[in-house]
Amino acid sequence: MHLYRVPLLAFLGCGLFGDAAFGQEARDMKLEDVGFVMRAANTPQQLERLRLLPPRTFVARTKEGRRYYIYADPDYCRCVFLGSDSAMRNYRDLVNPPPPPPMPSGPISAPPPSPSVLELSPDVDLTIGDGDILDYSY
């Protein structure tokens, strides 16, 4: 009787951990669909650069008067997504679409929160040069 529990628990455990990876992969695909550019961290140095940023959080940076957004994923895809203002607007519209017209009656629900965006640390900003994995070229 106990022999059946071990494989079942192992199978269920894999399913739970797999769901987290699948959810992250779905988000990564959405980012590319709305205009973010994905760059893989192919070297240990590039992966270290990704780890300078908070994982799976949008970080904003301004370069030469233009704003862009960085989304580092050092754990699942070992990559970074870089996008312009329009890519970020597209992503916000995708995850937080405009509310439907008001219904004549019924409860009013608040819209889901927009993705939060942090400002890039000045210490990290000064280390990003042209061609760096964290640099976005328009």
Beta strands, then each sheet from edge to edge (+ up, - down):
strand 1: 37-40
strand 2: 58-63
strand 3: 66-73
strand 4: 79-84
strand 5: 117-119
sheet 1: 1+ 4- 3+ 2- 5-
end
